[in-house]
Amino acid sequence: MNGRIIFGIFMVLIYLAVGVLFITNVFNIDNTGISIAVGVILIIYGIWRGFRLYKGMN
């Protein structure tokens, strides 16, 4: 594995983890709707990056 693949896997995990943290409101954001929206966007983007990494489109 080269560095680009390892970095890609690492970033997918980071996006998914931070998305879950936003949804569970770990960052204590006052507006719950914004927190959930940002979390969902981050999770969807993490899945998209994982798909692109799997297909080799990075």
mmCIF file as Biopython writes it, N, C-alpha, C and O atoms, coordinates in Angstrom:
data_model
#
loop_
_atom_site.group_PDB
_atom_site.id
_atom_site.type_symbol
_atom_site.label_atom_id
_atom_site.label_alt_id
_atom_site.label_comp_id
_atom_site.label_asym_id
_atom_site.label_entity_id
_atom_site.label_seq_id
_atom_site.pdbx_PDB_ins_code
_atom_site.Cartn_x
_atom_site.Cartn_y
_atom_site.Cartn_z
_atom_site.occupancy
_atom_site.B_iso_or_equiv
_atom_site.auth_seq_id
_atom_site.auth_asym_id
_atom_site.pdbx_PDB_model_num
ATOM 1   N N  . MET A ? 1  ? 0.840   -1.193 0.000  1.0 0.0 1  A 1 
ATOM 2   C CA . MET A ? 1  ? 0.000   0.000  0.000  1.0 0.0 1  A 1 
ATOM 3   C C  . MET A ? 1  ? 0.874   1.241  0.000  1.0 0.0 1  A 1 
ATOM 4   O O  . MET A ? 1  ? 1.886   1.325  0.696  1.0 0.0 1  A 1 
ATOM 5   N N  . ASN A ? 2  ? 0.453   2.184  -0.792 1.0 0.0 2  A 1 
ATOM 6   C CA . ASN A ? 2  ? 1.210   3.428  -0.775 1.0 0.0 2  A 1 
ATOM 7   C C  . ASN A ? 2  ? 0.558   4.427  0.171  1.0 0.0 2  A 1 
ATOM 8   O O  . ASN A ? 2  ? -0.498  4.159  0.745  1.0 0.0 2  A 1 
ATOM 9   N N  . GLY A ? 3  ? 1.185   5.553  0.324  1.0 0.0 3  A 1 
ATOM 10  C CA . GLY A ? 3  ? 0.728   6.545  1.290  1.0 0.0 3  A 1 
ATOM 11  C C  . GLY A ? 3  ? -0.627  7.125  0.964  1.0 0.0 3  A 1 
ATOM 12  O O  . GLY A ? 3  ? -1.386  7.466  1.871  1.0 0.0 3  A 1 
ATOM 13  N N  . ARG A ? 4  ? -0.952  7.247  -0.326 1.0 0.0 4  A 1 
ATOM 14  C CA . ARG A ? 4  ? -2.232  7.827  -0.712 1.0 0.0 4  A 1 
ATOM 15  C C  . ARG A ? 4  ? -3.401  6.954  -0.268 1.0 0.0 4  A 1 
ATOM 16  O O  . ARG A ? 4  ? -4.419  7.478  0.184  1.0 0.0 4  A 1 
ATOM 17  N N  . ILE A ? 5  ? -3.277  5.649  -0.387 1.0 0.0 5  A 1 
ATOM 18  C CA . ILE A ? 5  ? -4.348  4.744  0.027  1.0 0.0 5  A 1 
ATOM 19  C C  . ILE A ? 5  ? -4.503  4.759  1.547  1.0 0.0 5  A 1 
ATOM 20  O O  . ILE A ? 5  ? -5.620  4.794  2.063  1.0 0.0 5  A 1 
ATOM 21  N N  . ILE A ? 6  ? -3.387  4.733  2.251  1.0 0.0 6  A 1 
ATOM 22  C CA . ILE A ? 6  ? -3.442  4.768  3.714  1.0 0.0 6  A 1 
ATOM 23  C C  . ILE A ? 6  ? -4.071  6.079  4.197  1.0 0.0 6  A 1 
ATOM 24  O O  . ILE A ? 6  ? -4.900  6.080  5.107  1.0 0.0 6  A 1 
ATOM 25  N N  . PHE A ? 7  ? -3.667  7.193  3.576  1.0 0.0 7  A 1 
ATOM 26  C CA . PHE A ? 7  ? -4.243  8.485  3.934  1.0 0.0 7  A 1 
ATOM 27  C C  . PHE A ? 7  ? -5.735  8.516  3.613  1.0 0.0 7  A 1 
ATOM 28  O O  . PHE A ? 7  ? -6.521  9.056  4.391  1.0 0.0 7  A 1 
ATOM 29  N N  . GLY A ? 8  ? -6.136  7.944  2.477  1.0 0.0 8  A 1 
ATOM 30  C CA . GLY A ? 8  ? -7.545  7.900  2.101  1.0 0.0 8  A 1 
ATOM 31  C C  . GLY A ? 8  ? -8.375  7.113  3.098  1.0 0.0 8  A 1 
ATOM 32  O O  . GLY A ? 8  ? -9.461  7.548  3.480  1.0 0.0 8  A 1 
ATOM 33  N N  . ILE A ? 9  ? -7.878  5.961  3.523  1.0 0.0 9  A 1 
ATOM 34  C CA . ILE A ? 9  ? -8.587  5.155  4.522  1.0 0.0 9  A 1 
ATOM 35  C C  . ILE A ? 9  ? -8.690  5.917  5.838  1.0 0.0 9  A 1 
ATOM 36  O O  . ILE A ? 9  ? -9.740  5.917  6.481  1.0 0.0 9  A 1 
ATOM 37  N N  . PHE A ? 10 ? -7.614  6.558  6.229  1.0 0.0 10 A 1 
ATOM 38  C CA . PHE A ? 10 ? -7.601  7.342  7.465  1.0 0.0 10 A 1 
ATOM 39  C C  . PHE A ? 10 ? -8.634  8.465  7.405  1.0 0.0 10 A 1 
ATOM 40  O O  . PHE A ? 10 ? -9.348  8.701  8.380  1.0 0.0 10 A 1 
ATOM 41  N N  . MET A ? 11 ? -8.717  9.159  6.272  1.0 0.0 11 A 1 
ATOM 42  C CA . MET A ? 11 ? -9.660  10.268 6.152  1.0 0.0 11 A 1 
ATOM 43  C C  . MET A ? 11 ? -11.111 9.786  6.140  1.0 0.0 11 A 1 
ATOM 44  O O  . MET A ? 11 ? -11.987 10.457 6.686  1.0 0.0 11 A 1 
ATOM 45  N N  . VAL A ? 12 ? -11.371 8.637  5.528  1.0 0.0 12 A 1 
ATOM 46  C CA . VAL A ? 12 ? -12.723 8.076  5.558  1.0 0.0 12 A 1 
ATOM 47  C C  . VAL A ? 12 ? -13.132 7.807  7.000  1.0 0.0 12 A 1 
ATOM 48  O O  . VAL A ? 12 ? -14.247 8.140  7.401  1.0 0.0 12 A 1 
ATOM 49  N N  . LEU A ? 13 ? -12.246 7.213  7.772  1.0 0.0 13 A 1 
ATOM 50  C CA . LEU A ? 13 ? -12.551 6.927  9.168  1.0 0.0 13 A 1 
ATOM 51  C C  . LEU A ? 13 ? -12.757 8.211  9.972  1.0 0.0 13 A 1 
ATOM 52  O O  . LEU A ? 13 ? -13.633 8.270  10.835 1.0 0.0 13 A 1 
ATOM 53  N N  . ILE A ? 14 ? -11.961 9.226  9.694  1.0 0.0 14 A 1 
ATOM 54  C CA . ILE A ? 14 ? -12.100 10.504 10.399 1.0 0.0 14 A 1 
ATOM 55  C C  . ILE A ? 14 ? -13.451 11.148 10.089 1.0 0.0 14 A 1 
ATOM 56  O O  . ILE A ? 14 ? -14.146 11.601 10.999 1.0 0.0 14 A 1 
ATOM 57  N N  . TYR A ? 15 ? -13.830 11.192 8.795  1.0 0.0 15 A 1 
ATOM 58  C CA . TYR A ? 15 ? -15.117 11.791 8.434  1.0 0.0 15 A 1 
ATOM 59  C C  . TYR A ? 15 ? -16.277 11.051 9.081  1.0 0.0 15 A 1 
ATOM 60  O O  . TYR A ? 15 ? -17.209 11.678 9.585  1.0 0.0 15 A 1 
ATOM 61  N N  . LEU A ? 16 ? -16.229 9.730  9.070  1.0 0.0 16 A 1 
ATOM 62  C CA . LEU A ? 16 ? -17.313 8.963  9.681  1.0 0.0 16 A 1 
ATOM 63  C C  . LEU A ? 16 ? -17.368 9.188  11.196 1.0 0.0 16 A 1 
ATOM 64  O O  . LEU A ? 16 ? -18.449 9.353  11.762 1.0 0.0 16 A 1 
ATOM 65  N N  . ALA A ? 17 ? -16.213 9.195  11.843 1.0 0.0 17 A 1 
ATOM 66  C CA . ALA A ? 17 ? -16.169 9.367  13.294 1.0 0.0 17 A 1 
ATOM 67  C C  . ALA A ? 17 ? -16.655 10.759 13.702 1.0 0.0 17 A 1 
ATOM 68  O O  . ALA A ? 17 ? -17.432 10.885 14.648 1.0 0.0 17 A 1 
ATOM 69  N N  . VAL A ? 18 ? -16.210 11.794 13.007 1.0 0.0 18 A 1 
ATOM 70  C CA . VAL A ? 18 ? -16.631 13.152 13.355 1.0 0.0 18 A 1 
ATOM 71  C C  . VAL A ? 18 ? -18.112 13.333 13.054 1.0 0.0 18 A 1 
ATOM 72  O O  . VAL A ? 18 ? -18.804 14.042 13.785 1.0 0.0 18 A 1 
ATOM 73  N N  . GLY A ? 19 ? -18.614 12.704 11.990 1.0 0.0 19 A 1 
ATOM 74  C CA . GLY A ? 19 ? -20.042 12.759 11.706 1.0 0.0 19 A 1 
ATOM 75  C C  . GLY A ? 19 ? -20.864 12.150 12.829 1.0 0.0 19 A 1 
ATOM 76  O O  . GLY A ? 19 ? -21.881 12.713 13.232 1.0 0.0 19 A 1 
ATOM 77  N N  . VAL A ? 20 ? -20.431 11.011 13.334 1.0 0.0 20 A 1 
ATOM 78  C CA . VAL A ? 20 ? -21.138 10.378 14.452 1.0 0.0 20 A 1 
ATOM 79  C C  . VAL A ? 20 ? -21.052 11.257 15.700 1.0 0.0 20 A 1 
ATOM 80  O O  . VAL A ? 20 ? -22.022 11.362 16.451 1.0 0.0 20 A 1 
ATOM 81  N N  . LEU A ? 21 ? -19.907 11.880 15.922 1.0 0.0 21 A 1 
ATOM 82  C CA . LEU A ? 21 ? -19.772 12.764 17.078 1.0 0.0 21 A 1 
ATOM 83  C C  . LEU A ? 21 ? -20.706 13.966 16.972 1.0 0.0 21 A 1 
ATOM 84  O O  . LEU A ? 21 ? -21.268 14.400 17.978 1.0 0.0 21 A 1 
ATOM 85  N N  . PHE A ? 22 ? -20.881 14.511 15.763 1.0 0.0 22 A 1 
ATOM 86  C CA . PHE A ? 22 ? -21.822 15.615 15.595 1.0 0.0 22 A 1 
ATOM 87  C C  . PHE A ? 22 ? -23.246 15.157 15.858 1.0 0.0 22 A 1 
ATOM 88  O O  . PHE A ? 22 ? -24.012 15.866 16.511 1.0 0.0 22 A 1 
ATOM 89  N N  . ILE A ? 23 ? -23.615 13.973 15.356 1.0 0.0 23 A 1 
ATOM 90  C CA . ILE A ? 23 ? -24.984 13.486 15.555 1.0 0.0 23 A 1 
ATOM 91  C C  . ILE A ? 23 ? -25.267 13.233 17.033 1.0 0.0 23 A 1 
ATOM 92  O O  . ILE A ? 23 ? -26.369 13.510 17.505 1.0 0.0 23 A 1 
ATOM 93  N N  . THR A ? 24 ? -24.294 12.713 17.762 1.0 0.0 24 A 1 
ATOM 94  C CA . THR A ? 24 ? -24.498 12.452 19.184 1.0 0.0 24 A 1 
ATOM 95  C C  . THR A ? 24 ? -24.281 13.706 20.034 1.0 0.0 24 A 1 
ATOM 96  O O  . THR A ? 24 ? -24.373 13.644 21.260 1.0 0.0 24 A 1 
ATOM 97  N N  . ASN A ? 25 ? -23.995 14.841 19.393 1.0 0.0 25 A 1 
ATOM 98  C CA . ASN A ? 25 ? -23.862 16.152 20.037 1.0 0.0 25 A 1 
ATOM 99  C C  . ASN A ? 25 ? -22.774 16.173 21.112 1.0 0.0 25 A 1 
ATOM 100 O O  . ASN A ? 25 ? -22.976 16.704 22.204 1.0 0.0 25 A 1 
ATOM 101 N N  . VAL A ? 26 ? -21.652 15.606 20.798 1.0 0.0 26 A 1 
ATOM 102 C CA . VAL A ? 26 ? -20.512 15.623 21.720 1.0 0.0 26 A 1 
ATOM 103 C C  . VAL A ? 26 ? -19.927 17.032 21.844 1.0 0.0 26 A 1 
ATOM 104 O O  . VAL A ? 26 ? -19.358 17.379 22.879 1.0 0.0 26 A 1 
ATOM 105 N N  . PHE A ? 27 ? -20.066 17.843 20.790 1.0 0.0 27 A 1 
ATOM 106 C CA . PHE A ? 27 ? -19.466 19.169 20.774 1.0 0.0 27 A 1 
ATOM 107 C C  . PHE A ? 27 ? -20.352 20.227 21.431 1.0 0.0 27 A 1 
ATOM 108 O O  . PHE A ? 27 ? -20.000 21.407 21.432 1.0 0.0 27 A 1 
ATOM 109 N N  . ASN A ? 28 ? -21.495 19.824 21.988 1.0 0.0 28 A 1 
ATOM 110 C CA . ASN A ? 28 ? -22.422 20.702 22.716 1.0 0.0 28 A 1 
ATOM 111 C C  . ASN A ? 28 ? -22.845 21.924 21.899 1.0 0.0 28 A 1 
ATOM 112 O O  . ASN A ? 28 ? -22.750 23.058 22.367 1.0 0.0 28 A 1 
ATOM 113 N N  . ILE A ? 29 ? -23.309 21.681 20.682 1.0 0.0 29 A 1 
ATOM 114 C CA . ILE A ? 29 ? -23.834 22.748 19.837 1.0 0.0 29 A 1 
ATOM 115 C C  . ILE A ? 29 ? -25.281 22.995 20.253 1.0 0.0 29 A 1 
ATOM 116 O O  . ILE A ? 29 ? -26.057 22.055 20.424 1.0 0.0 29 A 1 
ATOM 117 N N  . ASP A ? 30 ? -25.634 24.270 20.414 1.0 0.0 30 A 1 
ATOM 118 C CA . ASP A ? 30 ? -26.963 24.622 20.918 1.0 0.0 30 A 1 
ATOM 119 C C  . ASP A ? 30 ? -28.080 24.205 19.960 1.0 0.0 30 A 1 
ATOM 120 O O  . ASP A ? 30 ? -29.129 23.735 20.400 1.0 0.0 30 A 1 
ATOM 121 N N  . ASN A ? 31 ? -27.860 24.374 18.660 1.0 0.0 31 A 1 
ATOM 122 C CA . ASN A ? 31 ? -28.889 24.056 17.680 1.0 0.0 31 A 1 
ATOM 123 C C  . ASN A ? 31 ? -28.733 22.594 17.251 1.0 0.0 31 A 1 
ATOM 124 O O  . ASN A ? 31 ? -27.792 22.255 16.534 1.0 0.0 31 A 1 
ATOM 125 N N  . THR A ? 32 ? -29.645 21.739 17.686 1.0 0.0 32 A 1 
ATOM 126 C CA . THR A ? 32 ? -29.554 20.303 17.409 1.0 0.0 32 A 1 
ATOM 127 C C  . THR A ? 32 ? -29.723 20.004 15.927 1.0 0.0 32 A 1 
ATOM 128 O O  . THR A ? 32 ? -29.091 19.085 15.406 1.0 0.0 32 A 1 
ATOM 129 N N  . GLY A ? 33 ? -30.567 20.770 15.240 1.0 0.0 33 A 1 
ATOM 130 C CA . GLY A ? 33 ? -30.788 20.544 13.808 1.0 0.0 33 A 1 
ATOM 131 C C  . GLY A ? 33 ? -29.534 20.743 12.993 1.0 0.0 33 A 1 
ATOM 132 O O  . GLY A ? 33 ? -29.249 19.963 12.085 1.0 0.0 33 A 1 
ATOM 133 N N  . ILE A ? 34 ? -28.776 21.787 13.310 1.0 0.0 34 A 1 
ATOM 134 C CA . ILE A ? 34 ? -27.531 22.034 12.596 1.0 0.0 34 A 1 
ATOM 135 C C  . ILE A ? 34 ? -26.525 20.940 12.909 1.0 0.0 34 A 1 
ATOM 136 O O  . ILE A ? 34 ? -25.806 20.486 12.019 1.0 0.0 34 A 1 
ATOM 137 N N  . SER A ? 35 ? -26.468 20.521 14.141 1.0 0.0 35 A 1 
ATOM 138 C CA . SER A ? 35 ? -25.538 19.460 14.539 1.0 0.0 35 A 1 
ATOM 139 C C  . SER A ? 35 ? -25.835 18.159 13.790 1.0 0.0 35 A 1 
ATOM 140 O O  . SER A ? 35 ? -24.918 17.492 13.311 1.0 0.0 35 A 1 
ATOM 141 N N  . ILE A ? 36 ? -27.102 17.804 13.692 1.0 0.0 36 A 1 
ATOM 142 C CA . ILE A ? 36 ? -27.475 16.578 12.986 1.0 0.0 36 A 1 
ATOM 143 C C  . ILE A ? 36 ? -27.206 16.729 11.490 1.0 0.0 36 A 1 
ATOM 144 O O  . ILE A ? 36 ? -26.727 15.793 10.850 1.0 0.0 36 A 1 
ATOM 145 N N  . ALA A ? 37 ? -27.512 17.900 10.931 1.0 0.0 37 A 1 
ATOM 146 C CA . ALA A ? 37 ? -27.287 18.125 9.500  1.0 0.0 37 A 1 
ATOM 147 C C  . ALA A ? 37 ? -25.812 18.011 9.146  1.0 0.0 37 A 1 
ATOM 148 O O  . ALA A ? 37 ? -25.459 17.366 8.158  1.0 0.0 37 A 1 
ATOM 149 N N  . VAL A ? 38 ? -24.955 18.627 9.938  1.0 0.0 38 A 1 
ATOM 150 C CA . VAL A ? 38 ? -23.512 18.549 9.682  1.0 0.0 38 A 1 
ATOM 151 C C  . VAL A ? 38 ? -23.030 17.112 9.838  1.0 0.0 38 A 1 
ATOM 152 O O  . VAL A ? 38 ? -22.205 16.650 9.049  1.0 0.0 38 A 1 
ATOM 153 N N  . GLY A ? 39 ? -23.530 16.403 10.837 1.0 0.0 39 A 1 
ATOM 154 C CA . GLY A ? 39 ? -23.145 15.012 11.035 1.0 0.0 39 A 1 
ATOM 155 C C  . GLY A ? 39 ? -23.538 14.134 9.865  1.0 0.0 39 A 1 
ATOM 156 O O  . GLY A ? 39 ? -22.751 13.297 9.424  1.0 0.0 39 A 1 
ATOM 157 N N  . VAL A ? 40 ? -24.757 14.319 9.354  1.0 0.0 40 A 1 
ATOM 158 C CA . VAL A ? 40 ? -25.213 13.520 8.213  1.0 0.0 40 A 1 
ATOM 159 C C  . VAL A ? 40 ? -24.388 13.838 6.973  1.0 0.0 40 A 1 
ATOM 160 O O  . VAL A ? 40 ? -24.020 12.933 6.224  1.0 0.0 40 A 1 
ATOM 161 N N  . ILE A ? 41 ? -24.096 15.116 6.750  1.0 0.0 41 A 1 
ATOM 162 C CA . ILE A ? 41 ? -23.281 15.495 5.597  1.0 0.0 41 A 1 
ATOM 163 C C  . ILE A ? 41 ? -21.894 14.874 5.692  1.0 0.0 41 A 1 
ATOM 164 O O  . ILE A ? 41 ? -21.380 14.366 4.696  1.0 0.0 41 A 1 
ATOM 165 N N  . LEU A ? 42 ? -21.283 14.905 6.861  1.0 0.0 42 A 1 
ATOM 166 C CA . LEU A ? 42 ? -19.956 14.314 7.026  1.0 0.0 42 A 1 
ATOM 167 C C  . LEU A ? 42 ? -19.982 12.803 6.818  1.0 0.0 42 A 1 
ATOM 168 O O  . LEU A ? 42 ? -19.062 12.250 6.215  1.0 0.0 42 A 1 
ATOM 169 N N  . ILE A ? 43 ? -21.004 12.140 7.298  1.0 0.0 43 A 1 
ATOM 170 C CA . ILE A ? 43 ? -21.096 10.688 7.114  1.0 0.0 43 A 1 
ATOM 171 C C  . ILE A ? 43 ? -21.300 10.358 5.639  1.0 0.0 43 A 1 
ATOM 172 O O  . ILE A ? 43 ? -20.670 9.436  5.120  1.0 0.0 43 A 1 
ATOM 173 N N  . ILE A ? 44 ? -22.175 11.100 4.960  1.0 0.0 44 A 1 
ATOM 174 C CA . ILE A ? 44 ? -22.384 10.854 3.528  1.0 0.0 44 A 1 
ATOM 175 C C  . ILE A ? 44 ? -21.101 11.107 2.755  1.0 0.0 44 A 1 
ATOM 176 O O  . ILE A ? 44 ? -20.765 10.336 1.855  1.0 0.0 44 A 1 
ATOM 177 N N  . TYR A ? 45 ? -20.372 12.175 3.088  1.0 0.0 45 A 1 
ATOM 178 C CA . TYR A ? 45 ? -19.114 12.460 2.399  1.0 0.0 45 A 1 
ATOM 179 C C  . TYR A ? 45 ? -18.066 11.385 2.702  1.0 0.0 45 A 1 
ATOM 180 O O  . TYR A ? 45 ? -17.283 11.023 1.823  1.0 0.0 45 A 1 
ATOM 181 N N  . GLY A ? 46 ? -18.044 10.880 3.920  1.0 0.0 46 A 1 
ATOM 182 C CA . GLY A ? 46 ? -17.111 9.799  4.248  1.0 0.0 46 A 1 
ATOM 183 C C  . GLY A ? 46 ? -17.416 8.536  3.467  1.0 0.0 46 A 1 
ATOM 184 O O  . GLY A ? 46 ? -16.502 7.849  3.010  1.0 0.0 46 A 1 
ATOM 185 N N  . ILE A ? 47 ? -18.709 8.221  3.310  1.0 0.0 47 A 1 
ATOM 186 C CA . ILE A ? 47 ? -19.089 7.055  2.511  1.0 0.0 47 A 1 
ATOM 187 C C  . ILE A ? 47 ? -18.701 7.274  1.048  1.0 0.0 47 A 1 
ATOM 188 O O  . ILE A ? 47 ? -18.220 6.351  0.391  1.0 0.0 47 A 1 
ATOM 189 N N  . TRP A ? 48 ? -18.907 8.491  0.533  1.0 0.0 48 A 1 
ATOM 190 C CA . TRP A ? 48 ? -18.543 8.803  -0.849 1.0 0.0 48 A 1 
ATOM 191 C C  . TRP A ? 48 ? -17.034 8.673  -1.063 1.0 0.0 48 A 1 
ATOM 192 O O  . TRP A ? 48 ? -16.592 8.127  -2.073 1.0 0.0 48 A 1 
ATOM 193 N N  . ARG A ? 49 ? -16.251 9.172  -0.116 1.0 0.0 49 A 1 
ATOM 194 C CA . ARG A ? 49 ? -14.792 9.031  -0.241 1.0 0.0 49 A 1 
ATOM 195 C C  . ARG A ? 49 ? -14.376 7.572  -0.171 1.0 0.0 49 A 1 
ATOM 196 O O  . ARG A ? 49 ? -13.464 7.155  -0.886 1.0 0.0 49 A 1 
ATOM 197 N N  . GLY A ? 50 ? -15.031 6.788  0.679  1.0 0.0 50 A 1 
ATOM 198 C CA . GLY A ? 50 ? -14.730 5.360  0.751  1.0 0.0 50 A 1 
ATOM 199 C C  . GLY A ? 50 ? -15.069 4.650  -0.542 1.0 0.0 50 A 1 
ATOM 200 O O  . GLY A ? 50 ? -14.321 3.782  -0.992 1.0 0.0 50 A 1 
ATOM 201 N N  . PHE A ? 51 ? -16.211 5.020  -1.151 1.0 0.0 51 A 1 
ATOM 202 C CA . PHE A ? 51 ? -16.600 4.435  -2.427 1.0 0.0 51 A 1 
ATOM 203 C C  . PHE A ? 51 ? -15.585 4.779  -3.505 1.0 0.0 51 A 1 
ATOM 204 O O  . PHE A ? 51 ? -15.172 3.912  -4.274 1.0 0.0 51 A 1 
ATOM 205 N N  . ARG A ? 52 ? -15.185 6.037  -3.561 1.0 0.0 52 A 1 
ATOM 206 C CA . ARG A ? 52 ? -14.185 6.465  -4.561 1.0 0.0 52 A 1 
ATOM 207 C C  . ARG A ? 52 ? -12.853 5.762  -4.334 1.0 0.0 52 A 1 
ATOM 208 O O  . ARG A ? 52 ? -12.177 5.389  -5.293 1.0 0.0 52 A 1 
ATOM 209 N N  . LEU A ? 53 ? -12.477 5.582  -3.089 1.0 0.0 53 A 1 
ATOM 210 C CA . LEU A ? 53 ? -11.229 4.896  -2.784 1.0 0.0 53 A 1 
ATOM 211 C C  . LEU A ? 53 ? -11.306 3.440  -3.203 1.0 0.0 53 A 1 
ATOM 212 O O  . LEU A ? 53 ? -10.345 2.890  -3.742 1.0 0.0 53 A 1 
ATOM 213 N N  . TYR A ? 54 ? -12.450 2.815  -2.956 1.0 0.0 54 A 1 
ATOM 214 C CA . TYR A ? 54 ? -12.651 1.412  -3.333 1.0 0.0 54 A 1 
ATOM 215 C C  . TYR A ? 54 ? -12.613 1.233  -4.845 1.0 0.0 54 A 1 
ATOM 216 O O  . TYR A ? 54 ? -12.033 0.271  -5.348 1.0 0.0 54 A 1 
ATOM 217 N N  . LYS A ? 55 ? -13.234 2.166  -5.566 1.0 0.0 55 A 1 
ATOM 218 C CA . LYS A ? 55 ? -13.272 2.066  -7.025 1.0 0.0 55 A 1 
ATOM 219 C C  . LYS A ? 55 ? -11.975 2.554  -7.684 1.0 0.0 55 A 1 
ATOM 220 O O  . LYS A ? 55 ? -11.780 2.352  -8.883 1.0 0.0 55 A 1 
ATOM 221 N N  . GLY A ? 56 ? -11.103 3.182  -6.925 1.0 0.0 56 A 1 
ATOM 222 C CA . GLY A ? 56 ? -9.838  3.651  -7.467 1.0 0.0 56 A 1 
ATOM 223 C C  . GLY A ? 56 ? -9.932  4.969  -8.204 1.0 0.0 56 A 1 
ATOM 224 O O  . GLY A ? 56 ? -9.116  5.258  -9.078 1.0 0.0 56 A 1 
ATOM 225 N N  . MET A ? 57 ? -10.935 5.777  -7.851 1.0 0.0 57 A 1 
ATOM 226 C CA . MET A ? 57 ? -11.125 7.056  -8.532 1.0 0.0 57 A 1 
ATOM 227 C C  . MET A ? 57 ? -10.462 8.216  -7.793 1.0 0.0 57 A 1 
ATOM 228 O O  . MET A ? 57 ? -10.751 9.371  -8.104 1.0 0.0 57 A 1 
ATOM 229 N N  . ASN A ? 58 ? -9.613  7.960  -6.859 1.0 0.0 58 A 1 
ATOM 230 C CA . ASN A ? 58 ? -9.029  9.053  -6.080 1.0 0.0 58 A 1 
ATOM 231 C C  . ASN A ? 58 ? -7.961  9.689  -6.885 1.0 0.0 58 A 1 
ATOM 232 O O  . ASN A ? 58 ? -7.327  10.640 -6.428 1.0 0.0 58 A 1 
#
